[in-house]
Amino acid sequence: MRYINVFTVFSVLIYCLLANIPVQAQETLSRRSLAQRAINESFVVKNQKNQMRLTQIDKRKLYQTYLPNVSFNMSYTRLNDEIRFGIPPISLPLAPGKVLSLTLDPITLQEKELFKTDLTGSMVLFSGLKVPLALTGLQHKLKAEEAIVRKEEASIIKDLADYYDRLALIDQSLLVLIQSEERLNHESAFALKAYKEGLVGAFDLSKIDIAIQELEARKIELSLNRKMVLSKLNQLTGVPKDSLGLLHPQLQALLLDTSINTPSSRPEIMALNERVAAGQVKTKMSLTAYLPTVYAFGKKEMRTEDLSALEPQWYAGIGLKWSIFDGGMAYREYQKARIDEDIAQNELKNANKLFNLALEKSKNDAELSAELIKVANKRVSTAQKDLELITRQYQLGLSTITERLAAEADLQKAQLDLLQSIYNQRVAALAVLEANGKLTVGIL
């Protein structure tokens, strides 16, 4: 008996473990996880992140401007002749009528063959503010690129959520058709009994059969649409179709926070703000052409045997470069920078107007779709009552099969319209979140 209890407990544990596998699989394929997978699969997002990496490398390069540049140089040179310094003859009077003449050998300044090795270094001490301003400009560029990544991610999330909701719409529409088919099958069995007793004609059976065949055709159409949606989800996420086919999501209205009335958090607006800031930095950078640059330099000869008599073994110093007149080139760069800044300002103002209008429209659409859900719910309730009434009347012989099927069709249409209204509300709600710049994976 004790053995049986242990075996039973072990079997139950194994069953629970296996039973949890599909549940966990479905949990990992939620809207949120699929949206993250779609983002990870996007080549556009990958390339944009690579662009951000390039900008970060440019920032590191600018920091390295202040690091010394050291080079090792080696050269071999052969002159056509030695470089010499000749000394003219010297005449020294010794006594009256006697002169001592001296002739000295020329002094060699440089041998004919030269082999030199040296270390040369230089380092920027003051860049004329070019480096700090360039770093600030790259920081704004990096933030703009981050905003563009967010924009692409929001677009992918919206696309993924739309197809996920379409899958829910198709599944629940199929459920509506299956429930309707069950009711018609019940009516078909009732009509068949009444036909055998001579209470109804063959026309009733034929009409019910035609209605059932129409339902089958619509179910086939929805099943094909489901395959297409699964193919699109597979393309977006890389998840196999077999795994996606196990999903049967529910379609529910999406609650909205309507207190946000500005698109300032929208990635496009943030990117344009950073572009304006970068333009202002570029304008300041164009003025740094009038500032001097200061640098340190030095050189150390590693081999002194072939040095000339005039060459030092090492030297170090500080240099300054100040452009006094460049033909007006710096001023032209300043003019171009001001124009670019003005263009960015105008694009930002125009984008604010357009996105404010888009936000207002999306909020109106969301409010309208929410009201239409209420209307659709009332229509479903009315259609259900009408169907119950007509069904009882038909079974009592007080109404025709045409009226019974019309009531069934009305309920089908009302239920499908309700599902479509919920889907439309979700689409509108996601559009509001996108217009507010709040559409992220976390919100799903």
PANUGU-836665 format. One line per 2 residues: number of its first residue (from 1); for each residue x, y, z of C-alpha. Coordinates in pm, whole numbers, plus 50000, padded with zeros to 5 digits. Example, Ala and Ser with C-alpha at 12.3 -4.5 7.8 and 13.67 -1.06 7.14 Angstrom:
! residues 2
1 = 51230 49550 50780 | 51367 49894 50714
END
This chain:
! residues 444
1 = 50000 50000 50000 | 50285 50236 50085
3 = 50445 50153 49747 | 50123 50241 49566
5 = 50102 50577 49745 | 50458 50668 49650
7 = 50399 50563 49292 | 50077 50762 49277
9 = 50243 51076 49414 | 50530 51039 49167
11 = 50285 50995 48877 | 50091 51304 48980
13 = 50411 51509 48995 | 50517 51393 48648
15 = 50171 51472 48512 | 50177 51822 48663
17 = 50522 51885 48520 | 50418 51776 48172
19 = 50088 51960 48197 | 50272 52282 48272
21 = 50490 52266 47961 | 50234 52402 47711
23 = 50121 52662 47963 | 50476 52787 48006
25 = 50522 52781 47630 | 50216 53000 47589
27 = 50336 53234 47864 | 50665 53282 47683
29 = 50472 53372 47366 | 50274 53657 47516
31 = 50228 53991 47342 | 50519 54134 47540
33 = 50764 53850 47474 | 50674 53834 47104
35 = 50718 54211 47074 | 51065 54182 47229
37 = 51149 53898 46991 | 51032 54109 46695
39 = 51256 54396 46809 | 51551 54159 46844
41 = 51486 54022 46493 | 51456 54363 46326
43 = 51747 54442 46093 | 51650 54810 46098
45 = 51693 54824 46476 | 52019 54627 46456
47 = 52164 54865 46197 | 52052 55170 46393
49 = 52221 55034 46705 | 52534 54977 46498
51 = 52514 55343 46397 | 52503 55431 46767
53 = 52816 55222 46821 | 52990 55418 46545
55 = 52897 55743 46719 | 53033 55611 47049
57 = 53359 55523 46872 | 53375 55880 46738
59 = 53337 56006 47097 | 53625 55789 47214
61 = 53837 55918 46925 | 53772 56275 47037
63 = 53877 56195 47393 | 54196 56049 47250
65 = 54278 56383 47087 | 54453 56484 47411
67 = 54665 56169 47420 | 55022 56205 47291
69 = 55111 56079 46945 | 55447 55903 46948
71 = 55618 55763 46639 | 55939 55571 46584
73 = 56121 55683 46269 | 56410 55525 46083
75 = 56588 55643 45769 | 56901 55580 45562
77 = 57040 55856 45339 | 57346 55875 45114
79 = 57476 56219 45015 | 57667 56293 44699
81 = 57948 56424 44916 | 58031 56511 45272
83 = 57920 56845 45404 | 58235 57036 45505
85 = 58317 57377 45638 | 58638 57511 45478
87 = 58881 57735 45674 | 59074 57993 45473
89 = 59457 58004 45513 | 59587 58208 45805
91 = 59894 58437 45774 | 60075 58538 46092
93 = 60357 58803 46081 | 60655 58682 46284
95 = 60918 58947 46210 | 60976 59213 45955
97 = 60966 59047 45621 | 60868 58710 45766
99 = 60512 58566 45756 | 60393 58232 45887
101 = 60119 58080 45671 | 59889 57815 45823
103 = 59654 57594 45623 | 59389 57399 45823
105 = 59190 57100 45708 | 58817 57165 45650
107 = 58576 57074 45931 | 58333 56790 45843
109 = 57978 56882 45940 | 57800 56578 45799
111 = 57923 56240 45680 | 57828 56107 45339
113 = 57617 55812 45469 | 57345 55875 45726
115 = 57150 55622 45930 | 56908 55775 46178
117 = 56650 55648 46427 | 56443 55872 46648
119 = 56129 55901 46860 | 55899 56192 46777
121 = 55603 56298 46987 | 55333 56563 46993
123 = 55033 56634 47213 | 54741 56877 47194
125 = 54723 57101 47501 | 54443 57333 47392
127 = 54221 57265 47090 | 54058 57605 47075
129 = 53741 57451 47232 | 53691 57235 46922
131 = 53712 56903 47109 | 53471 56989 47398
133 = 53214 57128 47155 | 53252 56831 46922
135 = 53194 56597 47218 | 52877 56786 47308
137 = 52759 56764 46948 | 52821 56389 46936
139 = 52631 56349 47264 | 52327 56516 47105
141 = 52371 56298 46797 | 52379 55985 47014
143 = 52058 56088 47194 | 51891 56153 46858
145 = 51995 55806 46738 | 51857 55654 47059
147 = 51527 55829 46988 | 51527 55687 46634
149 = 51577 55338 46779 | 51277 55399 47005
151 = 51074 55511 46705 | 51160 55193 46515
153 = 51083 54981 46821 | 50744 55151 46866
155 = 50661 55083 46501 | 50753 54716 46542
157 = 50554 54687 46866 | 50248 54839 46701
159 = 50281 54604 46403 | 50328 54299 46625
161 = 50039 54392 46855 | 49814 54447 46553
163 = 49879 54098 46413 | 49850 53943 46759
165 = 49510 54112 46799 | 49410 53993 46452
167 = 49487 53640 46567 | 49261 53694 46869
169 = 48990 53844 46644 | 49001 53543 46411
171 = 48996 53289 46696 | 48701 53450 46870
173 = 48520 53497 46539 | 48566 53126 46474
175 = 48418 53059 46817 | 48112 53270 46729
177 = 48063 53069 46408 | 48107 52739 46592
179 = 47844 52838 46852 | 47610 52943 46572
181 = 47671 52613 46395 | 47587 52423 46712
183 = 47256 52607 46739 | 47178 52540 46373
185 = 47263 52171 46413 | 47022 52160 46706
187 = 46754 52327 46491 | 46831 52086 46208
189 = 46770 51787 46438 | 46446 51948 46563
191 = 46332 52025 46205 | 46410 51668 46095
193 = 46185 51526 46368 | 45910 51774 46277
195 = 45951 51683 45907 | 45904 51312 45983
197 = 45585 51400 46169 | 45469 51620 45882
199 = 45486 51944 46079 | 45737 52121 45850
201 = 45831 52089 45485 | 46157 51996 45316
203 = 46213 52366 45253 | 46298 52418 45622
205 = 46559 52142 45617 | 46711 52282 45299
207 = 46734 52637 45435 | 46902 52520 45757
209 = 47147 52306 45558 | 47237 52603 45335
211 = 47297 52822 45641 | 47528 52552 45789
213 = 47723 52530 45461 | 47764 52907 45458
215 = 47907 52889 45809 | 48152 52621 45694
217 = 48268 52845 45409 | 48324 53138 45647
219 = 48514 52911 45887 | 48743 52799 45603
221 = 48803 53162 45507 | 48890 53254 45866
223 = 49122 52953 45895 | 49313 53065 45585
225 = 49336 53417 45728 | 49472 53267 46049
227 = 49750 53095 45855 | 49846 53425 45694
229 = 49856 53599 46031 | 50074 53320 46172
231 = 50308 53360 45872 | 50339 53731 45942
233 = 50405 53670 46312 | 50667 53413 46216
235 = 50833 53668 45987 | 50834 53933 46259
237 = 50953 53719 46549 | 51129 53415 46404
239 = 50912 53188 46623 | 50808 52865 46440
241 = 50452 52857 46307 | 50379 52538 46501
243 = 50447 52717 46829 | 50252 53024 46722
245 = 49962 52802 46618 | 49916 52698 46981
247 = 49828 53058 47072 | 49461 53143 47130
249 = 49471 53497 47274 | 49169 53682 47411
251 = 49050 54009 47264 | 48979 54272 47529
253 = 48949 54649 47521 | 49270 54833 47609
255 = 49243 55083 47895 | 49393 55424 47818
257 = 49533 55711 48020 | 49381 56010 47839
259 = 49547 56267 48067 | 49851 56292 47838
261 = 49787 56558 47577 | 50131 56630 47433
263 = 50356 56440 47192 | 50672 56575 47358
265 = 50776 56221 47454 | 50738 56103 47097
267 = 51076 55978 46966 | 51056 56190 46651
269 = 51015 56508 46858 | 51300 56407 47089
271 = 51525 56339 46790 | 51443 56678 46639
273 = 51512 56850 46973 | 51853 56686 46980
275 = 51913 56790 46620 | 51836 57152 46710
277 = 52076 57131 47005 | 52343 56977 46782
279 = 52291 57261 46533 | 52350 57517 46806
281 = 52673 57341 46903 | 52781 57334 46538
283 = 52729 57711 46519 | 52954 57759 46821
285 = 53214 57526 46673 | 53232 57734 46356
287 = 53351 58026 46571 | 53637 57828 46723
289 = 53831 57877 46399 | 53926 58219 46539
291 = 54084 58065 46853 | 54445 57941 46869
293 = 54552 57584 46924 | 54839 57497 47156
295 = 55044 57181 47134 | 55358 57029 47280
297 = 55621 56851 47073 | 55955 56672 47118
299 = 56211 56452 46952 | 56483 56215 47077
301 = 56756 56078 46851 | 56815 55710 46927
303 = 57143 55694 46729 | 57384 55984 46752
305 = 57676 55858 46541 | 57554 56009 46214
307 = 57423 56336 46351 | 57565 56651 46204
309 = 57745 56897 46421 | 57443 57126 46410
311 = 57174 56868 46504 | 57069 56825 46868
313 = 57031 56486 47031 | 56686 56580 47165
315 = 56454 56875 47190 | 56109 56961 47336
317 = 55887 57263 47312 | 55542 57417 47301
319 = 55385 57553 46984 | 55090 57778 46908
321 = 54892 57798 46586 | 54657 58090 46532
323 = 54488 58145 46200 | 54485 58521 46145
325 = 54312 58524 45807 | 54166 58225 45621
327 = 54007 58403 45329 | 53665 58418 45498
329 = 53618 58036 45503 | 53537 58026 45876
331 = 53270 58292 45834 | 53108 58096 45552
333 = 53100 57787 45775 | 52934 57997 46044
335 = 52667 58112 45795 | 52598 57751 45689
337 = 52571 57640 46051 | 52317 57914 46126
339 = 52107 57811 45826 | 52119 57442 45930
341 = 52009 57544 46280 | 51718 57744 46138
343 = 51611 57448 45922 | 51611 57219 46226
345 = 51404 57471 46424 | 51145 57494 46145
347 = 51123 57114 46115 | 51069 57088 46491
349 = 50787 57346 46486 | 50621 57173 46191
351 = 50653 56829 46354 | 50495 56960 46676
353 = 50194 57086 46480 | 50155 56762 46285
355 = 50197 56536 46586 | 49959 56741 46799
357 = 49699 56700 46526 | 49775 56326 46501
359 = 49741 56293 46879 | 49406 56471 46880
361 = 49276 56253 46596 | 49394 55931 46759
363 = 49228 56029 47089 | 48903 56104 46908
365 = 48922 55769 46730 | 48985 55593 47062
367 = 48688 55764 47229 | 48464 55683 46931
369 = 48572 55317 46927 | 48504 55289 47303
371 = 48150 55423 47251 | 48096 55185 46959
373 = 48182 54892 47188 | 47896 54996 47418
375 = 47659 55017 47122 | 47777 54676 46994
377 = 47721 54521 47338 | 47363 54647 47339
379 = 47309 54509 46989 | 47437 54167 47099
381 = 47206 54168 47401 | 46905 54262 47185
383 = 46994 54005 46917 | 47024 53729 47179
385 = 46679 53809 47318 | 46531 53821 46967
387 = 46689 53486 46881 | 46552 53322 47196
389 = 46205 53458 47120 | 46206 53357 46752
391 = 46345 53012 46837 | 46057 52943 47078
393 = 45805 53076 46825 | 45953 52860 46547
395 = 45941 52549 46763 | 45575 52628 46838
397 = 45503 52686 46469 | 45439 53059 46516
399 = 45725 53179 46291 | 45893 53066 45971
401 = 46239 52918 45916 | 46331 53236 45729
403 = 46266 53443 46042 | 46459 53194 46256
405 = 46764 53206 46028 | 46742 53586 46003
407 = 46754 53609 46383 | 47054 53374 46385
409 = 47229 53588 46124 | 47154 53904 46323
411 = 47314 53755 46635 | 47617 53639 46437
413 = 47660 53985 46287 | 47615 54157 46622
415 = 47873 53932 46791 | 48123 53969 46507
417 = 48068 54345 46501 | 48138 54354 46876
419 = 48466 54171 46824 | 48557 54404 46540
421 = 48475 54703 46761 | 48706 54574 47034
423 = 48979 54518 46775 | 48929 54871 46639
425 = 48948 55011 46992 | 49279 54837 47051
427 = 49416 54971 46722 | 49305 55323 46819
429 = 49447 55287 47171 | 49786 55177 47036
431 = 49777 55477 46799 | 49724 55707 47100
433 = 50016 55547 47284 | 50235 55586 46976
435 = 50129 55950 46936 | 50217 56011 47303
437 = 50552 55837 47270 | 50443 55583 47534
439 = 50428 55270 47319 | 50687 55036 47468
441 = 50720 54663 47528 | 50643 54710 47896
443 = 50301 54862 47830 | 50186 54544 47656
END
